[in-house]
C-alpha cells in the first residue's frame, strides 16, 4: 500500500477581519504607551505575517517561554502557520524575533497578568534565550554585559568558527549540529587559612538566598581563562575569593556533589601563573621617527613603485590579490592573447553559472572590453579594424572608426564598402581558428549576461552594441559565422525591448533583412526581436514602418506551415503590424488581404477539440395512454370469484381488477357506480343479497389506491353557468382485467359476424367486430375458439376428433387462411396456436409485471393433438422447430410507458486556454494561436476603414454607379440591368467562388462577408473566443 501523500499547508495570508483590525489598534496603543516601535505587518521574505494568527497560535501552545524551552518548537510554529520556506532555522528565528519584538510584552501583560520587563531588556535586545516571565534588571545585567562584550564585532574581525561555550540549561542550545562539550574547569581547593573574610562569606551566602539570581549570574560569568587572556599583568592569587569564583564558573558546566570528589582532585595543585610575553607595537606616538621616514619616502617623486612600502606598512595576510571577476576583467583588457584566452574562458563559465548576479554595472569596463574584443571579427573577414571612438568632436575618420557615443548611423553603408577576404569555410589557419574562438566566447559572454534584465537594460544604453550586432549579422554566409549570428540575434532579442528603433535605424533594417533567410532559427529569433521593440518603453510604441512587401508575403506563406512556434511568431508580428493604420495600406497594395483573412479564420480553430454535449430539456417521466371511457367487462370466472366475497372486499378486488393508478386521470363517480351495478346487481338479486350503497362504495374506492380520491370539480358549462362534476381522481379503467393474483387476461381477437346494430356501428367506425372475450390462459382461449367460433363439440370422452372440413382463420386479419380452405381440424388448430402464443408473448412484452406462470399441457381426444405441446405456454416454435419472433401489434400500446427525456445535442470547440495565476477562480481565458488570429481580424476590421485604400474603393464604386446611370438614361430596362451590374460584383476568393458582394461596400464587406458563416459557427461553438468575435461583429456593423 502506497504511503499517503503529505497534505500541503495553505499559504499564510492576512485576514483583515474586524477582530484583526481591533487587535492591531490595541497593539499600537500598547506600544505607544510602552515607548517601543511597532510593525503591524512584519515580513518573512515575501510573506506578510498575521500578528493575530501568530499570537493565538503561540498562546495555544503555552506562550513564548514554553515554546522557547522546547527544542525545535519554533519550526513547528512556522509549519503550523504556513510560513515555512526553504531555510528552516532562519525562518524559525525570524518568527521568534517577530513575536519577541511585537507580542512578547503584550502576552505578559494580557495573558499572564504581569508587568512585562522594561524595553531595555526586552524589545531593545535580541530574541536570544527565553524566561521572559522571570527576567529582571538584576538577573539580566550580567548576561547582557557578557553578550555585549563577546558579540561585539565593531573593532575586531569576525571569526569563522562558532563558539563552543553555551549554557546547558538554555532552551536555545544547539538547534543544529552537535557541538563539542565545554572544557571542564578543575576545582581549586582552598590552600590558605580556613578562616574566611566577611566579603567571602557574603559571597557564599548570596547564592543560597537568591537561587534564581545565582543561576542567571553564573550563566553570564566568564571562565577565568578567558578573563586572564585579556590581562597584561599577572593576576595576584587570592585564596578564598579566587576559589569561589572558579567554583561559580565551573558550576555552569559541571557541579559534582561532595560524595563525588576524588582524592587526586583534592590534592591537585595548579601550576603557577606565567607572565605574558609582551611585544612593543610601533605607533606614531611610540616611534615617531619611523613614521616620519616613511612619509618622506612616499613624497619622493623618483619612487617608481610604492607597493613595497605599502605592503610593508600593512600587516601580513592583508593582500590576497584580486578575485576571479577582477582577474578575468584585467586579463581581457590587458591585450595579451594568453591572458585574454584565460579571461574569456572563465567569463563564459561565470556568465553561465552566475548569470543571475553577474552584472555589467558592478565591473567598470567589462562591457567595453567584451565589445571591443568582439569587434576584432572584422579583421578576420575584411581588411578593416573596427575601433570605438568616444570623442564627441571628432570628424568622420577612417571607415573602421565607430561612434561610441551616439552609434554609427552609416554602419550599413560602411559594411557594404568592405571587400571580404578569401576565407575558406572548411580550412583555416590555427591563428584564425584561435582568434575566431575567442571572438565567439566574447559574444557568448555578452549573450549570457544580457539574459538578466539589468544587464539587458545596461547594454541597450551602450551605443556600440548596435554597431556590433549589425557587423555580426552582415558577416558572410558561411558555416563559420552561423553560431555568431545566432548569438547576435539572441542579444538583439533581449535588448530591443529597451530600444526605440526608427524605420531608418541600421539595427532595424538589419533585423528585417534576417526575415529573408532560409534558416528557421534565424527567422524565429528575428521575429521575436522585432516584435519586442519598445516593449518596456513607457510612451513609445513599435510602429513597424517600411516593412518590405516580400517580408509580408513570406509571413502569409509561413502561416500555412504546420509549425506552431513559427506561426505564433508570425501572428505576433502581424498583430503589431496591423495595429498601425498606414501599415494596412501597404498590406492591401502589396498582398492579397482576402487570402490572409481566410487563413486567419481557419486558425481560429487551430488545435481545437470538438465534443458533443447533450442538454436535457425535459426529464424522463412516466406517461399513460389516453384513459378509456368504458370499464372493461368482467370475465365469467372472475365474476364467480368476486360473488363469493363480501363487502367491502368485493369492491376492493373489483377496483383492483378493472382500474389502475394514473395521477393525471379521472373517472366520474356515476360512471364507476353504473359499471359496478351492471356487473353485480342481477347476480346478487338472484342469490337474494343486497347491493352496497353508493356513498360507502365511493369511500371504499378511495381506500384502494393512495392516489385515488373523490373530488367535486366545478367548471363552466356551454351556456355560461357553473356546473359541478363529482369525480374520482387518480385512477383509470384498465385496458384488460386482471385476476386477484395479478395475472392479466387475454382478449380474444377473433372477428365474428356482427349483428344488425353492430353492423351499423362498424360502418360508422370502420372497425372489425372482435369477439373480446377474456380468458386467463391460452388453453381456455383455445377451447373457446374451438367450441364458440368453430362450433366443434367434444365427444363422449371429452376429446375432439380430427376431421377434415372447410375452415378459415379470422384471428386479427390473418392472411394465412382468409378464405374457407379444405384442411384438417388439427392443422387449423396448430395454426391458431401460433396466434395464441404470439398474443401471449405480445402481452408479456407490453406488461412484463403481469406475466402468467407456465401453462401445463392438455391432452385431446384420440386423433386430436394437445393444444400446447412442447413446453411452457410462453414458448413458441415454428413448424420447423425454430423460435418465432413476435412483434407488438400496432393496434395496441402500453397503458403506462416511460417517456424519454427530451434533449438537444450541442457541439463545442475547445482551443488553447490559460488561467490567471493571480486569480485562479476566474474562468480560463483564450490564448495561443486562435487568440492572436482573432485579434488580428479585429485590428483589420477596426483600421481598414481609416485607410486611403478605403476611400479609393468607395470613390471607384460611386464613379461606376454614376457612369452607368448617364449612359442608360433613356432605356429603363437597360438602365436597371446596368444598375444591377454596377451594384454587385463577384468575389474572386477561391474558397467562395461566385459569391455576390455589393460593389459600393468597403473593404470590411469584401474581406469578411465571405467568412461570416464560419465566424458565426465559431461564435456559437467556441465559448473562449465568443467575446472577441462579438467585438469583431460590432466593428463590422455598417455605420449609418
N, C-alpha and C positions, 0 to 999 in steps of 0.2 A: 504493500500500500504506500503510495507516494505521500511524503510529508505535506502537511497543509501549507499553503502559501502564506508568508507573513503578511499581516494586514498593515498597510501603509497608513501612517498617521496623517490626518489632514493638515494642510499648511496653516501655520499660525496667522491669524488675522485679528484686526482690532474691531470689535463690535461696539459701535458708538451708540449704545443704548442710553436711556435716561439715567439708569443706575451708574453707568460708566462716567457720564458727564458729572454727576453728583460726586462720585468718588474722586475724580481728578480735582474738582474745586476744593474739596476738603483737604486733599494732599497739598494743593498750592497754598491754602491758608495756613496749614500746619508748618510748611517750610518757611513761609514769610515770617511767621511768629518765631520760628526757631533761628532764623537768620542764615539759612543754608540755601544752596542752589537746588533747583528742582527742574528736572527734564520730564515733561509729561509724555513724550513719545520717544523713548530711547531706542536706539538702533542696534541690531545684531546683524552686521553685514547689510543685506538688502531688506531685512525684515524689521518691521516696527513691533515692539513688544507691547502687549496689552497689560498695563500695570494692574488692572483689576483682576484679570485671569491669573497673573503671576502671584498676586497677594493671596487670593483664595487658595491656589494650588499649594503654596508653601505652608499656609496656616493649616490646611487639611492634613499635612504630613508632619505637624508638630512644631512648626515655626523655624526661624533661622538657625537657632542654636542646635536643635535636634537634627536638622538636615545637614548642618556643617559637621556634626560629630560622627555621622555615619559615612563610611567610605563609599565613594563613587555615587553619593546620593544626588549631587547637583547634576550629574549626567542624566540620571533618571528623570529629574525635573525637566531638563531640556527635551527629552524624548516625550514626556507626557504632555508638554505644551506645544509640541510640533516645531521646536526651534533648533533641533539638531541638524547641523550641516555636515561639513567634512572633517573638521578638526574638533574632536570631542572634548579634549582638555581645555582648549581655548574657549569653546562655546560654554562649557560649564562655568569657567571662571568669569567670563563676561556676564553671564546671567546672575551669578552670585554678586558681582560688583554692582549690577543694576539694582538688585534688591537692597544691597548694603547702602547705597547712596540715597535711594529714594524711599524705601519702605521699611528699613530696619527700625528706625526710631519710631515710626508710626505704629509698627507692630507692638513694640514695647509699651507704648502709651495706650493703645486701644484694646489690644488683646490681653496683655498681661497686667494692665492697670498699674504700671510702674512708671517712674520718671526715667526717661532714657538718659544715657550718658551724654556729657557735653559734646558739641560738634567737634571740639579739638581732638577727641579720642574716638570719634565715630565717623562722621561724614568727611572730615578733613584728613583721614588716614586711609590706608589701603584696606581691602577686604580680606586681608590675610588673618587667619585664625577665626575663632568663634567666641563663645561665652560672653555674649553681649549683655546678658541679664546681670552678670556679676562683675562687669567691667567698671572700674572707678579710676579716678585720677591717681590714687595711691598705688594700686596694683598694676596700672598700665604704664607708669612713667618709666620704670627701669627697662621694660621690654622695648618701649618706643625709642629710648636713648640708644640701646644696643642696635636696634634696627636702623636708626639714622646713621650710626657710625659704620655699620657693616655694609649697608645697602647703598650708601652714597657713592656715586661714581663720577662726581663732577671733577675731582682733582686727580683721579687715578685712571689707569687703563683697565677696562673691564676684563675680567678673566674668562677664559673659555670653559674652565672647569666649574662644575657645580659644587656648592658647599655640601660637605658630608655630615655636618653637625646639625641635628634637628632634635626637637624635643619629642620624646616618645608619647607624651600624653596629649599632643596636639592632634586634632581631628584631621588636619591637612597634611599629615606626614606622608610623603611619598605616594602620590596617586599613580605613578607610572612604574618605572623600573625600580627594582630593589636596590637600595643604596647600602654602602658599607657601614657597619656599626661605628658609633663614635668611640674614639680611643678612651680607655679607662684611665682614670686618674687615681693612682695608688694612694691609699690613706697614709698620711704622715703622722706618726704618733708624737705626742707631746713629750719632748725630752727635757723640758725645763721644769720648773717647780710646779707642783700640783696646785699651788695657790693661784687663783685667778683674780684678775683685776676686776674692778667694778664695770669697766667698759666691756670686758669679755663676757662677764656674767649676764649683763643685759642683752648682749648679742645672742647668747644661747637661749635666753628665756623668750625672746621675741617670737621665734617660730612656733613655740607651743601656744602662745597667746593668740596668735593670728595665723592659723594654718593656711587659709586660702591666700592670704597675702604672702606668706612664705613660699607657697608653691609658685606664685607668679614671679616673685623676686628671684627665686632660684632659676627659673626658666630663662630669665633675662640676664643673669650674670654670665661673665665670660670666664673661660678657663684661665688658670694662672699662666700657662704657657703662652697664650695669646697676648695677654696684657704685658708680659715680660718682653715679648718680641719688639715692642714699640719703645722700650725703655733704653736709654743710652748710658745709664749708670747702674752699677749693681744694686739690687734691691736688698735692704737690710733684712735680716731674719728676725722676726718676732715670733715667739713661741706660740702661745695660745691663739692670738688673732689669726696668725697665718694658717695654723692648723684648722681653725674653724672655717676659714674662707675656702680652704681646699675641700673640706668635707661638704660644704654647701655646693661647691661646683661639681664635685664628684657625684653627689646625690641626684644630680639631674639625670644621669645615665644609669647609675647602679648604686644602691644603698643597702648593703647587707646588714643583717642583724648582728647582735653581739655573739650569737652562737656560731656564726659562720666565719669568724676571724681566725686566721691561721697564725701559728707562732712565727712562721717565716715573715708573714706580713707585718706582725707586731715588731719584729726585730729589724725591719728594713731601715737602713739609714740612707737618706737621699744624698747624692753627691753635692759637693759644694758648688755654688753658682760661680760660673766663669764670667769675667767681664767681657763685654762685646768689643770686637775689634772695630775701631772707627777709621774711616778714610776721609781725608780732607777733600772737599769738593771746591774747585776753583769757581769763584763768583767775581763779578766786578768789584765787590767790596773787599773780599779777602785777597784777591790777586789782581789789582788794577793794572799793573804793568803788562801782564799777559794780554789782557783785552785791548789795551791801547796799541800794542804791537799788531794785533790782528786787524784793528781798524786802519792803521797806516798801510798795511799790506793790501787791504781791499781798495784803498783810494789810489793806489799806484796805477797810472794809465798803461804802463807797459806790461801789466799782468795778462798773459794770454788766456788763462783759464783759472777761474776761482773755484772750480769744482772740488779740487783737493782741499782747499781751505774750508769749503762748506761741509765736505764730508768729515773733516777733522773736527769741526765745531758741533756736528750732530752726533748723538750717541750711536753706538754700533747697532745694526739691525734696522735702522730707520729707512734706508734706501733699498727698496725691493725691486726697483725698476718699473716701467710702465706695464699695465695689464695687457691682455691679449688684444683688446679692442684698439688701444692706442698703438700697440706694436704693429698690428696689421695696417692701420691708417698711415703710420710713418713709413712703413715699408712700401706702401702704394705710392706715396709722394716722393720717395727717395730717388726715383729714376734709375735704380739699379735693377736689372732684369731679374736676377735671382731673388732679390728681396720682394720685387713685385709679384713674382710667381708664388712665393711663400704667402704674402699678404692676401692675394686674390683667392688662393686655395682655401685659406681659413675663413675669408669673408663669405665665400659661398656656403660653407658649413654653418657659420654663425647666423647668416641671414635666413637659412632654412630652419635651424633648430631654435633660434632665439628671435625669430622674426616678429613675435608679438611684443617685444620690449626693446629691440634694437632700432633706434631712431636716428634719423639724419640730424635732427636738431641738437642732439647730445654730443655730436662729434663734428666739430667745425672742419670743413674741408673735405669731408667724406664724399658728399655728392659731387663736388667739383673734381675730386680725384678720379672717381669712377667714370664720370662723363668724359673727362679729358683722355683717359686711357682708352675708353671705348671708341672715341673719335679716331684713334690710330688705325681703325679698319680702312680708312681712306687710302692710306699708303700701300695697303695690300692689293687693292683692286684698281686704283687710279694713281696718277702721278700728282698727288696733292697731299699736303699736310694740313689737316684741319686744326686751327688754333682759335681759342676763345679769347676775344679782346674785350676788356672791361673799361676801356677808355671812352667816355661819352662824347669827347670832342674829336675823336679820330675820324678821318675821312675814309671813303671807300678805298680799302687797301687791296691786298692780294686776294685772289679768288678763294683761298683757303682760310681767310680771316673771318670768323663768325662774331656776330654782335652778342656779347654776353649779357647785355642789359635789357634790350628790347626784343631780341631774337632777329634772325636774318630773314627779311621779307622775301628776298630774291633767291632763297636757297634752292628752289627747284630749277631756276634758270642756270645757276652755277653748276648744279649737278648735270644738267643737260649739256653743258660745255665741256665736261670732263671726257677724256679719252681713256677707255678702260685698258688695263694691261692684258697681256696674253697669259691668262691664268688657266691652267689645265684643271679640269674638275676632278680628275682621278689621281693625278700625280702632282705632288708639291714638294718643295724642299723642306728640310726639317725646320729651318728657321721660320719659314712661312707657317708651317703647321703649329709650331710652338706659340708664335705670336697670335695666330687665329684662336688658339685655345684660350689664351689669356684674355683676349677681347671678348670671347664668349662668356668667360667666367665673370668679367666685369659687368656685362649686360645682364647676366643671370642674377648677379647680386642685386642690381637695381630692380630687376623684376620681382625678386623675392621680397625686397624691402617695401615696395610700393603696395604690396598686398595689405599692409597696415594702413588704415585711413589717414593717420597722422603723417606718415611718410608720403602717401599719395598727394596730400594737400601741399606738403613741402616741395615736392618735385614739380607740381603744377605751377608753383610760383617761381620756379627756376627756368628762365627763358631758354638756355641752350638745350634743354631736354627735348624740346620740339624739333630743333635742328638735328639732333642726334637721331630721333625717330625717322625723320624724312630721309636722312642719309642711309640708315639701315634698311628702310623699306624700298629704296631705289637701288640697292645693290643688284648686280647681275643675277639673272635667274639661273642659279647653279645649285647643285646638291649641297655645296659648302655653306651656302647662305640661308638655307631653309630654316635651320634652328634659330639663327639670329633674327630672322624676320618674325618668326612666331614669338620670340621673346619681346621684340619691339611692339608687336600687336597687343600682347598681354599688358605691357606697360601703358600703352595708349588706352586700353580698356579701363585701367584703374585711375588714370589721371584726367581723362576727358570729363568726368562729372564735375570737376572743379575748374574747367576751362570754358571760355566763351570764344567760340570759333566762328568767324565770319565766312562768307562764301569764298572769299579770295585768300583765306588763310592757307599757307602751304601744307600744314598738317591735315586740314580738312580735305584738300584736294588729293593728298596722298592716300588718305583712308578711302575716299571714293574710288580711287584707282584700283585699290585692292579688290573691289567687288567685281572686277573683270577677270579675276583669277579663276583657275580651274581647281584649286585646292579647297576642299570643303572646310578644313580648319581655318584657313585664311579668311574665307568668306564669313564664317560664323563669328570669328573674333572681330573682324572689321565691322560687321553689322552691329554687334554689341557696343563697340567703341563709339560708333556714330550715333547710335540711339541713346547713349548716356551723356551726350554733350550737354553741359549746363544743368545737369540734373540736380546738383547741390547748390546751384546759384539761387539767390533769393528773388531776383527780379527778372533775369534774362531767361529766355526760353530757346529751345532748339528749333530754329526756323527751317533748316534743311533746304536752303535755296540752291538753285543751279545744279540740281541732280541730273546727270545726263539721261537722255531717253533710253539709251541702251541699258543702263543700270535698272531703270524702271521695268523694262521688258524682261530683263533677267529675273527680277523679283517675281513678276507674274508667272514666269515659266517655272520657277522653283516651287511655287505653290502646288504644282501638280505632282511633286515628288512624294514618295512615301517615307518622309524623313521628318518626324515630329519636331526635332530640335531646330532644323533649318527652317521649316515652315513657321514655327513660333517666332524665330528671329526676324523673318521677313514680315510677318504680321506686325510685330512691334515697330519696325521701321515704317511700314505703311500707315500705321495709326498716327504716328507723329507727323508724317508727311502730309496726310490728308487733313490734318487739323489746321493747316495754313491755307487760306483761300487762293493766293496766287499759284500755289503748287498744283491745285486741281486744274487750272488752265493748261499747265504743261502736261499733266496726265491725260487730259481729254484730247489735246492736239497730237500727242506723240504715240498714244497707245489706244487699244480698243477697250474702253472702260466697260462696255457691256459684258465682255468676257470676264473681266475682273469681278463684276458684281455677281455673275453666275457662280464663279468659283468660291466667292465668299459665302454665298448662300449654301453652297454644298458643304463648306467647312462648319456650318452651324451644327451639323450632326456628326462631327468628327469624333470618333471613338465612342459614339452613343450606344447604349444598351437599351434595347426595346423590350418592354414587358407589358403584359396584359393584366388588367385588374378588373374583376367583376364586382360591381357595386349593386347591392341589394336594394331594390326599390320598394318591394313589399315582401314581408316574411312569408314563409310557407305556413299554410293553415289548412285545417280540415273543413271541407265544404260538403254539402249534401245536394242530392238531386232535388229538383222541384218536388215538393210534397204532393202525394196523390190525394185527390179529393174523395175517393171512396175507400172504405175499410174493406180489406180482403175478407172473403167468406171463410167460415170455419170448416176445416175438413171433418168428415163424419167421425173418424176415430178420435180426433182431438175434442170434438163436441161431447162424445160419450164420456171421456175422461173428466171434462170440466163439469158435466152434470152430476158427477159423483161427489163433487166438492161442495162445501157450504160457503155461505158468505161470511166474511169478505174475501176468503181465499180464492173463490171463483173469480171475483172481479180482478184481483191482483194477477192471477195467472192469465186471464183473458187479455188484460192490458199488456202484459209482457209478451204474449204470443202474437199480438196483432199490431203493437205500436213500439216505436223505438225513440231514443232520445235525439233531439235536434234543438239546440238553443235558439235557433232563428225561426223555427216553425211554430205553427199554432193550429189548433182544431177547435171548432165551435163545440160548445157543451151539448147543444141539441143534436149535432151530428153523431157524436160518440154515444150519446144516450140512445138514439134511434138504432145504431148498429148493435148495441148490446141487447135491446128489446127484440130486434129481428132475429138474433141468434138464440135467445134463451126463453122468450115469452111463451111460445107454443109448447116446447118440450117441458117447461116447468108446469104449465097448466095441465098437461096430460098426466103428470105424476102427482098433481094436487099440491104443488108447492107454490109459494108466493114469491114475487119479484122484490128486489131491493128497491127502496125509494130513491128518487133522483138526487136529493141532497147528500145522502150518505154515499151514493155511488160516486159523486164528484169528489167528495173528501177522500175516498179510498184511492181514486186515481192519483191525487196529489201525493200520496204516500208511497207510490211505486217507484217513481223516478224523482231524484232530488231536484232536477231542473224543471219538473212539471209543476204547474200551479194555476189555480183558477183566477182569472182576471176579468175585469169589466173594461172593455175597450170602447171609447166614445169617439165617433167620427161623424163628419158632416155628410148628410145624405145628398142625393141629386137635387132635391128641392131646397136645400139650404138648412134644413132642420138637423139638429144634433141627434144621432141615433146611438144606442148602446148595444154593444155586442158582448155576449158572455162567451169567453174563450178559455181554453186551457193551453197555455204557452209552454213550450219546451218538449213537445212530443210530436210525432208524425206517424201516419199509417205505414206499416211495413210493406215492402214490395211483395213479400210472401210470408206466410205464417211460420212460426217456429214451434217446436214441441216444448214442454216444460223442461226437458233435458237439453235445451238449446240446440236442437237439431233442426235445420231448415227443411221445409217441404219443397218438393219438386213439382212444378206445374206441367201439366200435360199440354204439349204443343201440337196435338193432332187437330187438324182442321176438320170441321164437320159441316154437314148441310144445315144452313141457317133456316130458321122459321120465317114466317112472313114478316113479323115485326123486326126480327134480326136482319132479314134481308134488306129492309128499307134502311136500317141503321148502317149496314155495311156499305150500301151505295153512297150514303152521305159522308162517311168517314174513310172510305176507300181502304178498308181493312178486311182481313180474313177473320172468320169466326173461329176462334180457337177454343178447344174444349175447356181448358183451365182447371181441370180437376187436380186437387192437391194430393200428393202421395209422399209418404215419408221415406220410402225406399224405392229403388229401381225395380225390385221384384214385384211390389204391389202395382207399380206403374205398368210393368209388363203384363201382368194379369188383367189390369184394367183395359189395356188396348186390345188384348186378345178376346176378351169377353164383351166389352161395351162397344168397341168400334168395329171389330171384325166379325162379331156375332158368333163366335165359336163357343161351344159349351163342352165342359169336360165330361168324360164318360163316367160309368159307374165306379171305376177305380180312381176317379178324380184325376184323370190324365187326359191330355188332348191327343187326338190322332193326327198323324202326319199325312193329311190328304192333299190331293192336287186340286187346285182351283184357280180361279181368275182373281188376282189380288192387285191392289195398288197401294202405294205408301203416301199418306197425306201428312207426314210429320214436317211441319215448318218449311213448306215449299221444297220438299225433297225432289230431286231431279233424277233419282235412280229408277223409280217406278212411278212416274207421274200419271201414267195411264194404266188401265187394267191390263195385267200381264199374267199369262198362264205359268204358274210355278207352284212348287210345294209349299205347304204352310211352314215347315221348318226353315226353308230358305228365306221366307219373308221375315220370320221372327228373328233369325240371325241378323238380318239387315236392320230390323227395328232395335235390336240390342245395341248396335253401334250408335244409334241415335240416343239411346238412354245413357250409355256410358259417356258420350260426348256431352250430354246435358249435365250429367253429374260432375264431370270434370270442369265444365264451364262454371257451374255453380260453386264448386270448391275453390276455383281460382278467383272468383269475384268475392267470395265470402269465406276466407280461409278459417275464420274462427268458428264456422258452423259446419265443419266437415263431419259427416257421419262416420261411424265405425264401419269396418268391412262387413259387407252383406254376405251371409252364408249361401252356398249354392243350394238350389232346389231341384229336385228331380221331376221329370214329367212322365206322362204315360208311355206305354210301350209304343215304339215307333216315333215318339217325340224326343226332344232334346232338352237338356237343362237350360233354364233361362240364362244363367250366367256361368258357364263352365270356365274353368281355368284360373280360379283365384278370386281375389277380393273384387268388390264391386268397383273400386276406384281404378283398377287396371283395365286397359283396353288393348285389344290385339286386332290386327287385320287378318283377313283370311290367310295371308302368308305367315302369320305369327309375329310380325313386327309391330312396334309401337305405333300408335296413331297420334299425330299432332293435332290438337284441338285448339281452335282459335275462338275467342269470345264472340258471341253473336252481337252484331252491331245494333240489334233492336233493343238490347238491354244495357244498362250501365250500372256501375256501382251505386249503391244508395249513399254511401259515405266514403269519400275519397279525400286524399291529401292534395291540395292544390299547391304545386311547386312555387318556390319563391320567384318573384319577378326581378330579373337582374338585367343590367346593361353592361356590356364589355367595353372598357376604355383602354386605349393604347397610350403608353407613356414612354418618353425618352429620358434617359439619364446620361448627362455628359459630365465632364470633369467639374469637380466642385471642391471647395476648401472651406474650412471653418475658421472663425475668428478666434485666435488663441486668447485674446483679451476677454472675450465674452463667449464661452463655449455654448451657452444656452441659445444663442441666436441660430436660426436655421442656416444650413450651408449656403454659400454664395457661388455663383458661376465663376469659373476660372478656366485657364488654358486657352487652347486654340479657338473653341466656339465663342468665348467671351471676346477675344481680340477681333474675330471676324465680325460680330455684331456691332462692336464699337467703330470699326472702320466703315461699315454700312451707314451707321448713324452720322459719322463725320461727312461722308459723301452727301447724304440727304440734306444735311444742315448747310453745307458750304457751297454746293454746286449751284444753288440759286443765286449766289452772290458773285459768281464769276462773270468774266466777259463773254465766255462761251455761251452762257445762258441768254444774254442779251442778243448776241448774234443769231442764235437759233430762233428766238421769238421774232426778230426782225425779218428773217427769211420766211418764216411762216406767214407773217402778215403780208409780206410782198407777194407771195404766191397766191394768197386769197384775193388780194386786190387785182392782180393781173387776170385772174380767172373771171372775175365779175365784169371787167371792162370789155373783154373780148367777146363775151357771150351775153350781151345785154338784151339783144332782140329775140333770141331763140330761148324760150323759157325751159323747154325740156333739156336743151343742151346746156343751159346755164346750171340747172340742178345737177346734171351729170358732172360738169366740171367742178361744181362746188363740192360734191361728194369726193371727187378725186383730190381736191385741194385740202379737204379736212382730214383725210385719213391717208396713212402710208402703211406699208407692210414692213414689219420688223424683219431685220436681217440676222437676228440671233439664231444660230443653228439649232439650239435646243427648243426653240418655239417658232418654227417656220410658219409664215403666213399669218402671224398674229397682227391684228389691226390695231394700230396706235394712232391717236389723234395727232395730226400734223402741227397744230398750233400749241401743243403741250410742250413743257420744258423738259430739261434733262431728267428730272425725277420721274416723270411719266415714262420716258423712254427706257430708263435704266431699271426701274422697279416694277412696272406693270407686268412684264413677262414672268417675274418670280413671285408675284403676290400669292398665288395658290400655295407655293411651298412655304412662304413666310407665315401664312395663316396656319398651315399644318404644324410648323414648329411652335407657333404661338400656343396652339391647343395641346400639344403633346409634351413640350419641354417646360416644366414649371420654373426652372432656374433662369432661362432666357426670356420668359414671358414679359417681365418688367422692361427689359431693354428693347424688345420688339414693340412693345406698346409705345415707348417713346419714339421709336422709328416710325410707327404708323402716324403719330401726331405730326411728325415733320413732313410726312408725305401728303397730309391733307391739303387740298387746294386753298390758297389764301384768297378770300373774297374781297 
